[in-house]
Amino acid sequence: MSRWLTEAVPRGRVAAFRTLIYLFVAADLVIFTPWVRTRVSVPGDLYQPLLIGRLLPLPTPTETLVTVIFWALLLLALLAATGRAPRLLGWAVCALYLEWMIIAMSYGKVDHDRFGLLVALAVLPTAGRARHGDTTRTEAGGWALRVTQIAVICTYFLAAFAKLRFGGLDWLTGSVLARAIIRRGTDLADLIAQVPYLLIVAQFGIVAFELLSPVVFLLPPRWRLAMVGFFYSFHAVTIATITISFAPHLAAMTSFLPLERVRPLVWARRLVGRDTSGSAPTDAPETSPADTDTGPVPPDRGPVGAGAERAFDDQAPVLGRPAGP
């Protein structure tokens, strides 16, 4: 079990995953959860902190507190994306983002798509230093990715467990998707809803896929990537029909992918090199006229291998010298 948990991966994969996660945190602040800053206008009596917020305990959000967390987290996340000081910056980003999420989810609604991302932020500081493109393998980085993968799959499996726990079998045969389409459905969702019993079949399919999601760990690498591709396609359909993105979950799920093969900066440099030179660069070294000289080599400048000595001995009678040593 411990061998599976610490399966070594290329350091380049850890570096790419780290950059992606921290850049997503910065994007999350300004694109997906900027509404958290509006919580300061809500009366403090409506702030009902999550269990972790009650255990620590954490203060009731104020305008100053939320503003400081926002700008500090944005700056530190961008710095952490560079890979510098991975432990110091990593722990700081983890703590600040956790507080950001506690503030966001302490007013009556808790999103389960943040679980994998929070676990990734908690384990990335333990992965140590890693450089993009580095092919050397690291068990610490492998453990960080594996734990994130487990969190991603737990998100699916526990979501199915919650559906059956609170909704029972009625969740499978009820009008869950129909209500979601009425509330926030797209034109594509309206077309799908017109097919008889298709939404019921889809609800059975969703629960089945979530319950079977741990199978991904039993598959060989190629099939595992195919199943992860199915996960992404499922969320693409979800976005296209009921406009739910699960963006943090999708970011954490990249822990399954061979991210070390994705080198955008290297690709950009090659593209710029082609544009400036007018042709693709070649790896062949430049040669000088001396390198291409094919004239006779004097005996004292010839090769000194055993074969060369025998060739020189064969020509000795012609040169007036005794053959042999």
RAVENWO-V203435 format. One line per field, one symbol per residue. ss: DSSP state (H for helix, E for strand, - for the rest). phi: phi as a letter, one per 20 degrees, with the letter a starting at -180 (. if undefined). burial: b if it has 24 or more other C-alpha atoms within 12 Angstrom, else e. A space follows every 10 residues. Layout:
ss->???
phi->???
burial->???
This chain:
ss->-HHHH---EE HHHHHHHHHH HHHHHHHHHH HH-HHHHHHH H--HHH---- HHHHHH---- --HHHHHHHH HHHHHHHHHH -----HHHHH HHHHHHHHHH HHHH------ -HHHHHHHHH HHHHHHH--- ------EEHH HHHHHHHHHH HHHHHHHHHH HHHHHHH--H HHH--HHHHH HHHH--HHHH HHH----HHH HHHHHHHHHH H-HHHHHH-- HHHHHHHHHH HHHHHHHHHH HH----HHHH HHHHHH--HH H--HHHHHHH HHHHHHH--- --------HH HH------HH H----HHHHH HHHH------ -----
phi->.ffffdgfcf ffffffffff ffffgffffd decfffffff eeggfefdff gffeffedff gcffffffff ffffffffff ffnflfffff ffffffffff ffffddcocc eefefffffg ffdgfefmfb dfnfefecff ffffffffff ffffgfffff ffgffedmff ffdedfffff fffbfdffff ffffegmfff ffffffffff fegfggfeef gfffffffff gffgffffff dcldelgfff fffffeefff eecfffffff ffffffenbf fdefffddgf fefdffeggf dffdffffff ffffefffen dffnf
burial->eeeeeeebbb bbbbbbbbbb bbbbbbbbbe eebeebbebe eeeeeebbbb eeeeeeeeeb beeeebeebb ebbbbbbbbb bbbeebeebb bbbbbbbbbb bbbbbbbeee bbbbbbbbbb bbbbbbbbbb bbeeeebbbb bbbbbbbbbb bbbbbbbbbb eebeeeeeee bbeeebbbee beeebeeebe ebbeeeeebb ebbbebbebb bebbebeeee eeeeeebbee bbebbeebee bbebebbbbb bbbbbbbbbb eeeeeeeeee eeeeeeeeee eeeeeeeeee eeeeeeeeee eeeeeeeeee ebeeeeeeee eeeee
